[in-house]
């Protein structure tokens, strides 16, 4: 399986947190943290990733899953090393 496919599967599996008492971050929270550290607005990130701003808002709010293509675009726009992140998720 490609690195991107593994990453997106991992992300989609943890994206919508059903147990709100969990201490783990959901993917939208991780995107939010990376976006804020990059000093980007949701609109800036959406433009940089070539996705709709509503997609970024939904993602950060944990309201849905994203496609592999959208996932790659958002992480690339945030400067994430997808190969390295995939390896870390596999550990």
N, C-alpha and C positions, 0 to 999 in steps of 0.2 A: 504494500500500500504506500502511496506517495506520502511525503512528509506533510503536504498541505491537507491531504485527505485525513491523515491521522490527527492532525491539529484540529481540523474542523469537527471531526467526530468527537474528540475530547471536549471541545468547546460546547458543542451542541448538547452533549450529555450533561454538562453542568450549567448550562445557560439559565434555565428556568429553575429556580430553587423552590422546590415544593415544600420543604421543611424550613419555615422562616426562622426557627430557633437555632438553625445551624450556624456555626461560627465561621464557616468557609465563605470566601468571596465568590459571588457568581461572576460569570464572564463579563457582564455589563459593568460591574464594579471595577474590574481590572481595566477594561477599556477606559472607563471614566478616569481612573488614577493616571493611566498613561497619557490620556488626552490633556488633563490638567497639568501634569509635569511637562508636557510639550508646549504648554501655554496656547492651546488651541480651543476655540469655541466648538460647540457641536457642529455649527455651520461650517467652520473652517475645516474640521476633520472630514465632514461629508464631501466638501468640495475637493479636498486633497485626495480622498479615496474614490471620488467620482461615484458617490452614492447619494441617495436622498437624505436630507437632514432628519427626516422622520425615522429613517432606518437607524441612525445613530441614537436618537432619542429612545426608540423602542429597545434597542440593544442595551443601553445603559440602564433602562428601567426594568430589565429582565422580563420583558413582555413577549418575547418570541425568539425563534431560532433564525440563524442567518445561513445563507447558501455558502458553499465553498468559495465561490468567486467573491462574494461580498466580504467574507472572512479574510481572505488573502488581501483584498484591497485595503481594508481597515488596518490590518496589522502592518502592511507595507507603508501605509501613510503615517503610521506611528513609529516607523523605524525599527520594528521588531524583527529579530533574526528568527525566521520561522523554523529553520532546521534545528537550531539550538533549543528553541522552546519546545519543539516536538520531542527531542531527546529528553528534556527535563520532565515532560509530562509522562514519558514512558517509565521513568525511574520510580 
